[in-house]
Amino acid sequence: MAIEERTPVQLRADSFPDLGDELMFPRISAEKLERLAEHGTRRSFAPGETLYAQGRRDAPFLVIARGRVRVLDRKPGKDVWVAVADAGTFLGDIATFTGEPAIAECVADEPTDVIAFERPELRAMLASWPELAELVLRTMMARREWHVAGGHGVLRLIAPRGSRRAFDVRDLLERNLIPVRWYDVDTDDESTAMLDWLQIPRDETPVLVRNTSVLRNPSAAQVARELGLRAEIDGERFDVVVLGGGPAGLAAAVHGGAEGLRTLVAEAWAPGGQAGTSTRIENYIGFPTGISGTELTRKATLQARRFDAVLSSFHRAVELARGPEGLVRLDLDDGQHALARTVVVATGARWRTLHAANIERFTGAGVYHAAMPTDAERCRGQDVIVVGGGNSAGQAAIHLSRAARSVRVVIRGARLAATMSRYLVDRIDSRPNIELVTRTEMSAVHGNGRLEHADLRNRDDGATVRVPVFAVFVMIGADPCTEAVRLMLELDDAGYIRCGESAADCQGPNRWPVTDRRPQLLETVWPGVFAAGDVRAGASKRVASAVGDGALAVRFAHRLLQE
């Protein structure tokens, strides 16, 4: 619903970013302005006229030729003037490039002339002008970081901590790289003030505030629809359709787009996969200080979109079928379908569920399968438990220990060295607030409305101890996501997709049908359908190898399309 019409208070932020900052406001020379004017459309705006509204999708890329523009963040009950831009620079952040909802509103402060580019025109121009592309993308990313750090243009989720529905919404937003802040109605005074202004009682939370609209008790599906996360592609044809947006799927999208192949990525929840939830990836080549899963996902999705790949989130494939003219038909969970000349299955794997009493009751309401960057602050001063002995569990424990009072790492085995990289083991050993609990299982969780305690059972003597806990993060292995393809492709005994020589040896209804060639290395029993990343049999379960799989699958697909 729209917020009730009331005249908002007009406020000015305490400080603006410096117009002399070359990263935030790069200066475009007169020569470059002339070149831009040859390709763009000139538009003029009177003082007070809106260049584009906050929340608008596909906002144009605007270069200011003359005048001055205010950048506004519209919040419940107030409009905050957060920045100003003048002639010789451009407007917008990465949403301008990706087509996401604009994070701020731009209003002419004086008579203003701009050179405008719609998104397809912007991409074409940047593709032919690498020097400008580097400058524009660097500035767009820096502006997004500035907006998020200052809380400008972010969505506001008001909810009690134990709300599973609110957790699903927050997880969907954060993992789709949409800025959101959680306001706990039990502890945050600002949440009370916002609810009072909105005239919404506490018992009607969770509430999601987006600019001038409010969603009461929204589901993840409602939020995905409101934000347009799903692409409208019904019946369209693609050279490559990628199922899954983890490292393998995003690599396939980048390389497919770079080769000029029309590429679609259909992702069931959000891009990044399990790697996208990692707080720090330190063994990926090219990043000597490491890179967060969020940052790697942001860069990869931006790169894929730069090459015109279509990325569609909250869009799960439900079945592969034979389509017309030898194409593969992919049916999606909202009733749409796409037609593909080739397919890359990169659906990855999902975390296994812990078998413990009451675990389902608290999943998403105290028990989680990923430690997102914001979780450390949310757990400040609290006692948390990480269940699992792999690298993801180690990274989560180290990340959470920066703010939590205590972190227990619970493992079934006797030591970490057998399952975790040495550098993570050493860091865990060096953290005084991390306790390693070996030969132990979590047998139950308890709480009244919210998670309060966990039972830890020793595997040797069966003794159980109940400990207080604020949050539990479960990372105990994963199972392949093959629901959409299991009837059409051949799986191994563990449920992973068979490829290459393994696929060639399959018997029964799902067998290799071609007699004049063998399947390529990542090709499945269905010619032209490839598997990449953690979902394929024999994968090494590392980010770097998944990225290599995605690139190699597209190379094979491209070769096939050229025959």
N, C-alpha and C positions, 0 to 999 in steps of 0.2 A: 504494500500500500504506500501511497505517497504521504509524506509528513504533512500534517495539517498546515495550511497556508497561514503563516504568521511572518511579519516583517523580521528578518534576521538581523541580529546585531552585526554591525560592520566593524571588524577589528583589523589591526595591523600587527604582523609578527614583530617580535622584539628586534630581530635582525634579518637582513636579506643577504643572500649570497652576493659576493662582490662581482660587479659587472666586469672588473678587470681580471677575473679568474679565467685563464685561458682554457681550462678544462671544462668549466661549466658554461662559459660564454665565449666560445672561440670566434675570432673575428674573420669575416669573409671579405676578401679584397674586392675592390671595385671591378677588377677584371673577372673574378669569379662570379660576382653578382650579375654581370652582363651575360655570362655564359648560362647561368641559371635562368635568367629571364627569357632566354631563347627557347627553353624547353618547358618552363612552367607557365602558369596563368596568373596574371596580375589581378589583385583584388584590393579594394579599399574599404576601410571601416571608420565609422564616425566614433567620437569619444563615447564610451559606455556601451558600444556594440560588442556582442560576443563573437569572437573568432571561432571558437568551438567550445562546447559545453563539457563539463566534467562528466565522465561516464560514457561519453559518446564513443562508439566503436568506429574504427577506420577513420579517425580524425586525420585531416590532411597534414602534410609536412609544410610548414610555413616559414619562409625566410623573410625577415623584416627588412624591407628596403628603406622605409621612412617611418618615424613615429616611435611610440612607446606602448608597451603592453603590460598589463597587470596579470599576475598568475594567482588564482584564487583557489582555496580549498573550502568547499561548502560543507559545513558540519551542522548537526542539529542545533538550531537556534542562532547560528552565527556564520558569517562569511569571513574567512581569514585571508588577508592579503599576505602571501608568503614570499613573493619574489617579483621582480620587474625585469623586463628584457627590452633592449633598445635596438636601434637600427644597426645592421651589420652582423647580426647573429640569427639563429633560428630557434624555433619553439619545439617543445615536446621532449618526451623521453622514449624508452624502448617501445611503449605502447603504440607510438606513431608508426613504428616499423612493423610491429607484429599484428596490428589491428585490434589489440585488446582495448578495453574501455580506457579512455583518457584519465589519467590520475589527477589532473587539475583542470581548471577552467581558465581560458585566456580571454581577457577583455581589453579592448583598446582604451588606453589612458588619455590619448590625444589622437588627432587625425593620423591614421596609420595605413601604409601601403605594404602589401606583402606579395611575395611570389609563391604561389601555391602548387603543390604536387599531390595528387592522390596516391594512395599506396602503391599500385602497380607502376605508376610513373616514377615514383621514388626508387623502387627496386631496380627498374631498368636503368635509371640514371646512375645509381651507385654501382651497378654492375659494369658500366662503361667508364667509370671515373673512380678507380681504386683509391686514389689519394683522398678524395672527399669522403668516400665510404668509410675509411679508417677514422677520419676525424668525427664524422657524424655518429658512428656506432660507439666510439669511445665516450663521447659526450652524453649520448642517450643513456648508457649504462651508469655513468657517474651521476646523472640527474636522478635516475631511479634510486640509487643508493642514498642520495641526499634526501629525497622525499620520504623514504622509509625510515631513515634515521631520525628525521624530525617529526614523524607521525603525520605528515601531510598527504592527504588523499588516500589514506589506508582505510580499509573496511573495519568496522567495530563490531565485535561479537560479545554480547553481554549475556552471561550465563553462569550458573553455579558450576563449581569445579567438577562435580560428579555427573554432569550431563553427557551421556553417550552421544546424543543427537548433535550437541554442540561440538563434541570432539570430531565427529565425522565431517562436519562443515569446516572446522578449522583445518583438519588434515587435508581435505580437498583443496582448500584455498592455498595453504602454505606450499603444498607439493606442486600446485600449478603456478607457483611463483607470483601469486596475487597477494599484495601486502594486506595483512590483517592483524588486529590487536585484540587480545582476549581481555575482557574486563570481568573479574570475578565478583558476582553480586554479594558474596559473603564477606569479602575483604577489601574491595576497592570502592572508596568514597565517590570516585568519579562516575562509576556505574550507576550509583543511586541518583546522582544529579542528572544524568542523561535519561534515565527512566522517568524521573519526575517531569522533565521537560517534555518528553514524548507522551506523557500521561499513560504509561504502560505499567501495570502492577508487576511486582517481582515474580508472582507465580505464573506469569505468562511468558517468562523467558524459557529458552534462549531467544534473543532478538539479534538480528543482523542489520546494522545500519550501513547503508551504502548511499553516500551523498544525500539526496533528498528523498530516498525511499527506505522503507522499513519492511523486513520480512520477519514475521512472528513465527517462532518455532519451526523454522524451515528445515526441510530435509536436504541432503546433499544433492539429490536430483533437482529440487527446486532451485538451488543456488547455481548449479551447473547450467540450467535453462536460463536463469536470470542473467548470467554473465556470458552466455553464448559460447560455452566451452566446446560444445559439439559443432563440428562443421556440417554444413548442409551440402551433401554430396550425392544424394540419392540417384542411383542409376548412372553415375558418371564413370568414365573409363580412365584407367591409369596404367602407365607402363609398369609401375611397381607399387604394390600395396604392402606396407609393413605392419604387421600385427605386433604391437608392443612398443613402448617408447622409452625403454631403458637404454643403457649405453650401446647395446648392439643395434637396437631399432633406430636410435638417433644417428648413429654412425651410418647406417644404411640410408637414412633420409638425406644426410649431408652429401654422401657420395652419389646417390641417385640424382639428387637435384643438380649437383655439379656436372654430371654427365649429360644433363639436359633431359633426363627422364622425368615424366610427370609422376610425382610421388605422393602417396598418401600414407600417413601414420595414424592408425586407429589404436588408441591407448585406453585400456579399461578404466583407469583411475586418473593418473597424472604422470607426466614424463619424469624420467630419471630412474625408475625402477628402485630396487633395493639400494643401489649405489646413491641414488638421489637423496636418501635419508641419512647417509653417512656424514658425520660431523667433520671428518678429515680423512682424505685419501692421500697417503704419503708414499705409496709405491707405484704411482702412475708417472711414467716418464715425461719430463718437461716441466715438472712442478717441484723444484727442490725443497720448497718449504711446505709442500702439500697443497691440496685444494679441497674445499668442502664439496659434498655431493650437490648441494644447492647451487653453488657457483658453477660447477661443471655442467649441471643441467641447464642453467640459464645461458651459458655460452653456447652449448650445443644446440638448444632450441632456436636461439637467435641465428646461429649459423645455418641451420636447416631452413629456416624461413627466408634467410637471405637468398638461398638458392630456389626459392619458390615452392618448397615442399609444403603440403597441407598437413597441419598437425591438428588432430581432433582428440580431445580428452573426454573422459567419462563416456567412452564410446566403445563398448565391448563387442568383439566379434563372437557370434554365437554358432556359426556353421560355415564351412567351406563346401561349395557344391560346383558341379559342372555348369558353366555358363554358355551363352551363345558364342558361336564362331571360335570355339576352342579357348575361350576366356575362362578364368576362375571367378565364380560369383561368391562374394563375401557378404553374408547377412549380418547386420548389426542389431544391437539390442533395442534400438528405438524404431525399428521397422525399416530403416534405410538399408540400401545395399550398394555395393561398389563392384565394378567389374575390373579385373586385373589381367594383364598379360603375364606377369610374374608376381610371385608372392614371397615375402620373407617373413617367416614365423619367428618372432623374437619376443615371445610372451613371458619369458623368464620363469621365475619361481616365486612362490609365496612362503612366508614364514609358517612353520608348523605351529599348531595349537598345543599349548601346554595342557597335559592331562592332570588337572588338580580340581579339587572341590570348589565350587562357586566361581570358577574362572570365567565362564561365559557371562555371568551376572555383572562382572566388573570389567570386561573387555571394553575398552574405549572410555572407561570411567574409573581409571586407576591402574589398569593393566593395558600395556601398549606393546606394539611390535616394532617400534622405531623410536629413536631418540632424536627429535628434530632440534635445530639450533635454539629454538625458544624454550625448550624443555628445561635446560639448565637453570635459567632464571626462574622458571615456574617452580622448580624444586629447591630454590634457595633455602638453606637452613633446615632442610628436611632429610629424612632417612629414606633411601631408595634401594631397590634391589635390581640387579641385572642378572638374568638367567641365561646362561650360555657361555661357551668357551672359545668361540670363533673370533675372527678379526672384527666383525661388526659389533659383537658384544664388548670387546676390548675398547674399541673407539668410543662406544656409548659410555662405558664406565669412566673413562678419562674425561670425556666432555662433561658429564654430570658432576664429577668430583670437583669441578672448579667452583661450584656454588653449593652443592648439597652438603649437609652436615656429615653424612656417612653414605658410602656406597658398598653394598655387599655384592660380590660376584659369586654366584652359586653355580657350581659345576658338578656333574655326575662323576667325573674322573678324579684322578689323584693329583694332576698338575696341568698347567696351561700349555706348556711348551709343545705338547703333541698336536695341539689344534690352533695355536695362535702364533702370529709372527713374533720373532724375538724382540723387535723394537717395542711392540706393545706390551709384552710381558715385562720388560725392564721398566717401562713407565708405570705400569700398575704397581710393581714392587716399590717404586719410589714415592708413591702417593700415600701419605699417612692416613688419609680418611677412606682409603679403599681396603676392604677386607676380603680376602679370598676364602671362600667356604667350599672345601673339597668334599668329594664322596657324599654329596647331599642333593636332595630333590626338594622342590617346593610341592607340598602335598595339598595345600588348601590356602585360600585367601578369605578374609572376613571383613565386615564393616557394616555400619548402619547408615545406608544412603551413600556412603563414600568409602573407599578402601581405607582400612585402619590397621590390619594385622595380616601376617603371612605365617604359615606353618612350614618349618624346614625340618625334613626328616633325614636322619643319617642313614646311609645305605648299608653300613656295616652292622650297627646294633639296633636300628629301627627307632632310636630315640628321637622324639619330636620336640622342637622348641618353637614357641610362638613369639614373633618379634614385631614391633611396631614398624609400619611402613607407609609412606606417602604415595609412592608409585612403584610399579613393577614393570620392567622392560624385558620382554621375552624374545630371545634370538637363539633358537635351538635347532637350526637347520631349516631346510626348505624343500618343498615339493613342486615339481614342474607344473606350469599352467598350460594344460593341453586340452581343456574341455571342448574348445571349438574345432579341434582337428583330430581328436582321438579315433573317430570313426573312419577318417579318410587317409590317415597316415599311419605308419607302423611305429610302434613304441617298443622300447626295450623292457626288461622285467621291472625296472625301477620307474617306468612311466615316461622316460625321456625319448625324444624323437630320433629315430635312426636315420643316418645320412650316409652318403658316399657308398663305399664298398659294403657297409653293413646293410644299407637299403637295397643294394643290388642282390643280396642273398636272401631277401625276404620271400616267403612263400605264402600261399593263401590268397584271399581276395585283394589284400593290399600288397601288391607286388609290382616291381618295376616293369612297365609295359613295353618299353622300347627295345628293339633287338639290335639296332645299328650303333648304339653307343651305351656306355656305362654311365651311371649318375655321377655328376661332378661332386667334388669333395663335400660340399654342404647341401647337396640336393637330396631331397627325400624320395620316397617311392612314387611321388607324383611329379612328373617332369615339369620344371619351371617353378616348383614350390621348394623353397630353401628354408633351412633352419639355422638360427644364429644365436649365440649367447648361451645362457644357462639352461635353456629349454632343450638343447640338443644333447644327445648322448655323447659322453666323452669330453664335455666342456670343462675347462679348468677353473671356472667360477671366480674369475678375476676381471676387473674392469678393463684392463688393457686387452685381454684376450677377447672379451666381448666386443670391444670396439673393432678389433681386427676381424672378427667374424662378420660383423655388419658390413664392413668395407669389402671383404672378400665375397660375400653373398651377392652384393650388387655387381661386382666385377663378373661373376658367373652369369647373373641375370642379363647384364648388358651383352655379354658374348652370345647368349641364347637369342636375344632379341635381334641381333645383327645377322643371324643365320637365315 
